[in-house]
Amino acid sequence: MFKNKFHKDVFKALVVICAILGLCRLTMGGVAVLIALLGAGFALTRKPGYLACCYIMFPFFTIFNRVVVGLSPVFLMTARLGNLFMIAAMILTGAGFAGRAREKLPIGWLFAYCVVACISSIDGWMPLISYLKIAQFILFLMGLIFVTRLLQQSAEGPYQLRCVFMALSIIVLWGSILSRFIPSVGYSMTISSLAAYGIEMTGAEVAASEGMRLFNGVTCHSQMLAPTVALMSAWLLCDMLLVERRFTILHVSILAAAPVLLYISRSRGGLLEIVAVMLTTIFVCVPRARLALAVKSRLMQLLILSAILLLAIAVIGQIRNQTISKWLRKTDDVRGDTRTLKEAFTGSRQGLVEYNLSDFKLNPLFGKGFQVMRGMEQAYRAKLITWYSASVEKGVTPYVILGETGLVGASVFLIFLCSFYGTCLKRRYLATLTIFTCVMVANLADSSLFSPGGGGGFGWIISCIGGFGIDIMALRQVQGAGAQRFARFDDLRVSSF
């Protein structure tokens, strides 16, 4: 059926992941518990590829559509704690510290940022929750470092991880396209939101309505769809350019779903993310990649041609139906919309920005604590929230950093960004750089960077494990090609002698 081994392995991974998602609902989350136990077992037996595949599943569970995987308490708790269980296994067995890694994930300065967050949380809105979230974030960062270190000790690990990420991209992109025709799945967020107000509507009724319809695809929330699609697209693009080094039917056919989904979602953030990915790929990724000049030139031509084609489609849509204006303003009544483009673009986040600035003014040096808000302590005493599930919506990441950790925290985070991008450019971690840029742009719309138990975890996983896995494979290809050239030169020298 499959002549290409990679296609065959991707199909196997696709079948296994779909089976896991279905069994999550049938077993009330029991399969998720089994995966966590398997991941710990793979840590004990030093099987990095399988461990990494188990590790990335839990952030994926967190963002996935609840209609498909169910809402059982066991599943929801395991989705949040599964990674912590595997991290604990790696720490207890010493697996994460074993061996020396040639390539290192450049996120060390984030630990310094966490130290600043600890100081800022002393006088924060609720220190207990802040310190628990800091501990969770530190453990998550350690997990990223452990997994990427272990991957380099395996010949097959990065390849296995690549197959799983390719299968996930098919599920996210084409699964979301298919969910458009299954309204109970694709519009499940709208249906549940209406049900909270006592309005009962079927999926078909929601899909046929003329009112506000929030399309969430195979993700759990409409605001999760666009960044997830953009991140998976960035991963696919990097995999195609740095590992395959050519345009393939598989990659292009999956990527074709991305512009359609971004338009359906009407997400301005998604539009910015895909533009950032294209610009980073054209001006940073391909020019710095260690590719043959002819291959690099051909890829650059195809990329520029694709960008021109997308731009032409956008211009035609704007002229005929004001498509881009409707997208940016999030309204079909463009002529009746009296807001400026800036007001239309930033208005939905202005309240949260002002809130973060008010926190910053209260303590400009250190802010008001990590991932907490005013009124949390009162809500905790009233038993409206718990110490382990206190969610928070903070707005735009640059203002969140100022509000939470002040000027000191912002300075340390800026050092982290300089260190991260500098190291990525120097060591040619081009996929990691490209995908992480998409993560940072996504956080200009909704701040989830410091929430590994929510949507932020998937962003970190796909950039720092998925992207880093691509970079490891690309660097190994370069090293292998160099070794072959040296061997040919050595044979020629011997024969000449």
N, C-alpha and C positions, 0 to 999 in steps of 0.2 A: 504493500500500500504506500509506504514512504521510502523513496530512494535515498533521501537525505537523512542521516542519523540524527541531526539536530532537530529536524521537523518531527521525527518519530518520538524523540525524548520529550519535546514540548507537548506533543499530543498526550503522552502518558501523564505528564505533570498536570495537564488540563483536566484529564479524566479524574485523577486523584483529588485535585482541589475541588472540583465540582461535587464529587462524592462526599468529601469532608463537609462542604457547606450544607449539602442536603441532610447529612447525618447529624449535623449540629442541631437541627430542628427536631429530628426524629428522636434523638437521644437526650433532649433537654439540656444540651451542653456537655454531655458526657464525652463526646469525641474531643472537644477542646481540652478537657482534663487529660485525656490519653495523649494528646500531642505534647502537652507540657511535660508529662512523664517521659515520653520518648525523647524529647529534647534534652532533658536531664541525663537520660541514659546515653545519648550520643556524646554529651560532654564527658561523661565518665569513661567512655570507650574510645575517645579521641577520634570522632568521625566529624570533622568540621563542616563538610558539605551538607550532610543531613541536619546537623545542629543549626546551621545558618538557615536552612529551609524551614525548620520548625520555628526558629526565632522570628522570622519575618511574618509568620502567619498571624500572630496575635495583634499587631497594629492593623493588619488587614481586616481581621475580625471586628475590630473596634469601629472601623469606618463602613462596614458592609451593611447592606439593607436588612433591616430587622424582620421584614416579612419573609425573607428567605431563610435566615439563620435562627429566627425565633427570639423571644424576649425572656427566656428563662433566667432566673437569678444566678444559676450556676454558670451559664454561658457568659453573662455580663461580667461577673466577678473574675472568671478565668481569663477573659479577654484582656482585662486590666492587669491581672497579676501573673499571667503565664510567663511573661518575659522575666519578671523578678525571680520566679522560681528557677528558671534556667541560669540566670546570673548567679544566684546563690550556689547552684551546683558547680558552676565554673570556678567560683571563689573557693568553695570548700575543697574541691579536688585539685585546685591549682592549675586547671586546664588553661585558664585565661592568661596565666603568667608563664606558661611553659614555652621554651624555645625563644629564639631571637627573631624579630620581624625586620625584614629589609625595608619594607614600606610601612610608614606609620601615619595613621589618621591625624591630621593637624588640628585637634580640638582641645589641646591642653589648656589653653587660656580660659576655656569655659569653666574649669575648676576654680580658677582665680575669681571669675565672676560669681561663682556660687559662694565663695568666701565673703565677697562684698554683700551678697544677698543675705547671708547669715547676720552680718552686722546691721544691715538696714532693717531686718525683721525684728530686731530687739525692741524697737519702738514702733513696730508696724501695727496694722489694724487688728491682726490676730496671729501672734507668733506661733502658736501650736500648729495651725494649718500651714503656715509659711515653712516651718522647719520640716514638716512631713513632706511637703512638695519639693523642697530642696533635696531631701534625702532620696526621694524617688527619681529626681532628675539626675543626681550624681550617679545612682546605680544604673540608670539607663545609659548614661555616657560611658560608664565602665563596660557595660554590655556591648556597646558599639566597638569599643577598643578591643575587647576580648575576641569578638567574632571575627573582626578584620585581621587580627593577629593570627588566629587559628586557620583562617582561610588560606594564608600563605604557606601553611605547612602541608597542604593537600594539593595533589596534582589535579584531581577531579572536582574539588570543592567549588571553585569559581564557575566551572562549566555547569554543574548541577544547579547552582544558584541562578545562573543565567536562564536555564530552562524554566525554572519556577517563575522568575520575573516575566518572562515572555508569556507564559500561561496566564499570569495575573493581568497582564496588559490586554490580552484577548478578552478576559472576563470583564474588566472594567470598561473598555471602550466598546466592543461589540455587544457585550451583555447589556450595557446601558442603552444602546441603539434598539436592541430587541425589547427592552423593558418599556420603551415608548409605546409598543403595541400591546403591553400588558399593564394597563393603568393601575391595577391594584398593587403593582410593584413599583413602576416608574413614578407614580404620584402618591406613594404611600405616606410621605411626609405631609402632604396637603390633607390627605384623608384623616390622619391622626390629629393634625392641628384643628381641623374642623370638629372632630369628635370631642376634643377637649372643651369646646364651647357648646356641646350638645347638638351639633349639626351632623346628622348621619347622611353620608353620600357614598355611593358605590364608585369604584374606579372609573367605570364607563361614564358616569354622570360628571365626575370631575374633569375627565378628558374632554367631554363635550361642552363644558361650561365656558362662557366668555369672560368670566372673572379671573381673578389672580390664581394662576396654577403654578405651583412650585414643583418643577421636575427635578427629582433626585436620582434618577437612574438606578444603578445597583448600589449606590451609597446610601447612608442612613439619613442624609440631610442635603437639602438643595445647595447650601453653602459649601458642602464637602465635594460636590461633583466636579466643579470647574477646576479647583486646584489639583484634585486627584487625576483628572484627565490630562492636565498640563504636565504634571510630574511624570506620568506614565509615557506621555509623548516625548518628553525630554530623555527619558531612559531609552526608549526605542531608537530615537535619533542618534544618541551616543553609541548605542550598541551597533547600529548599522554602519556608522562612520568609522568607529575605532576598532571594532572586532571583525565585522564582515568586510569593511573597507569597500563597499559597493552598495548600490541600491538594490534591494531584494524585493521580490513580490510579496513575501510574508510581511516584512516590515512596512512596506508602503500600503498594503491592504489594511493593516491594523491602524496605521496613522491616518488613513483616509477618514476614519470615523471621528477624529478629534475636532476638526473645524465645525462639523455638524453639531456635535454635542455642546461645544462652547457657545454656539449661536442659540441652541435650544435653551441652554441654561440662562442666557442673557446676563452672564457674569462679566462685569467690567474688569474685575481682578483677573479672570481667566484670560481675557483678551491681552492684558498687560503681561501676563506670565508667558503666553505663547510668543509674543513679540520679543520678550527678553531672551527666551530660549533661542529663537532664530538669530538674533543679533549676536549673542554669545557664541553660538555655533559657527557663524560665518566669520566673525572677526577675531575669535580667540581659539576655539576648539580645533577647527580644521587647519588654520595656518600654523599652529604649534604642534600638531600631531606629527609623529615620526612616520610619515608615509612617503612612498616614492613620488617624485615630482609629478609624473604623469597622472598617478592616481589622485593626488591632492588637487591638481588642476581640474580633473574630470569631476570630482566630488563638489568642488567649489562652483563649477558651472551649473551642475544639477541643483545645488542648493539655492543659488541665486535665481535660477529659472523657476523653481518652486515658489520662492518668495514673491517673484514678479507675478506669477499666476494667481496666488492668493490675493495679492494687492489688486490685480485686475478684477477679480471676482468681487472684492469689496467695493471697488469704485463703481462697477456696473450695478451692484445691489443698491448702493447709495443713490445713484442717479435715478434708477427706476422706482425705488420704494423707500428711500431714506433709511435703508437697513442699518447702517452704522450709527446714524443719529438715534434711532429707536433703541439700539443696543446700548449706547453710551448713556442715554437719558432714562432708560428703563420705562419707556412709555410709548404707546402707539400714537398718541396725540402730540406730535412734535411741534406743530404750528401753535397749539394752545399752551405749550410749556414755556412760561416766561422766565424760567431760571437760566442763569448763565451756565455754560458747560462745566465750569469749576464747581458751582453750587450743586449741579445735578450729579457730578461725579463724587463729590466728597460729603454731601449732605447727610447721608445715612450714618456716617461715622463721626460727625462733628461733635455730638453729645459726649461720646466716649473720649474723644481727644481732649475736650474741655475738662472732663473728669480727671484724666491722667495729669493734665497740667495743674489742676488744683492740688493733687497729691504732691506734685513736684514743688509747688510753692510752699507747702507746709514744711517740707524738709529738702531744700535744694541739694544738699550734699549727699544724702543717703536715701532719700525717698521714703515710702511708707510701707515697705515690706513686700516680699516675694509672692506674687499670684494671689493677693487678697484684695478685698474692697471694703469700703466704709459700710458698716452695718452687719458684717459677717459675724461678729461676736454675739450681737443681739439675736441674729437668726439661729446661731448655734445653741444659745441658751433656750430659745423658744422651740428647739428641736425641729426647725425647718430644714436644717442641713446637718450633715454628720462630718466628723473629722476626716473620714476616708473618701467622701464623695462630694466635697464642696467645689462645685464647678464655678468658673468665673469667666465672664466675657469682658475682655480688656481693650478691644479696639485695634489700634495701629501700633506695631511693635516698637518703632523708635520712641513714641510717646509713652508706651508701656514701660520701657527700660528707664526712662527719665522719672516716671511716676513711682516705680517700684524701688529703684536703686540709686536714683539721683545722678549727679554729675560724676561721682566716683565710678559707679557701675557703668555708666555710658562710656567713660574713658576706657575702662577695662574691656568692654565689649567691642569697642572700636579697635583696640589692640588685637583682640581675637580675630576680627575680620581681616585686618592687615596681615596677621600671621597666617591665617587660613589661606587667603588668596595668594599670598607670596609663596607659601610652601607648595600649593597646588601648581602654580606656574613653574616654579623651579623644578619640582619632581615630575611634572607633566601628568598630574592627576586631573585630566581634562574633563572626564565624565563627572567626577565628583564636583568639580568647580561649576560645570554647566548646570547640573541638577540642583545643587545647593543655591545657585543664583535664582532658580525658579522658586525654591522654598522661600528665600528672602523676599522676593517680589510678592509671593502669596501672602506673606505676613504684613505687607503694606495694606491689605484689605481686612484680614482677620488674624489677630495675633494668636498663634498656636505654637510658637517656637518652643516655649517652656512647658508645654503640656504633653509629655510623652504618653500619658494615659488616654489622651484624646486624639484629635486629628493630627496634632503635631508629631506624634510618634511615627506615623506613616511617612511624613516628609523626611524625617531623620533617617529612617530605615532605607528609603529608596535612594537617597543621596549618598549616605555614608556607608551603606552596605551594598546596595545595588550599583551605585555609581563607582564605588571603590572596587567592586568585583570586576567591572568592565575595565578599569584602569590596570588592575593586576593582570588580566588576560592580555590587554594591549601591550603592556611592558614585557610580558613573557614572550609574546610574538616577536617583538623587536630583539630581545635577547637571543631567542632561537634563531632568527635570521642572521644575527651577528655571528653566532657560533657556527652556523653553516658556511658563511662566507670565510671565516677563519679556517675551517676544516678544508674547504676547497683550495684556499691559498696554501695551506700546509701540504696538501697532496701534490699541488703543482710544484712546490719547492722541492719535495722529495723526488718527484719524477724528473725534474730538471737536473738535479744532482746525479 
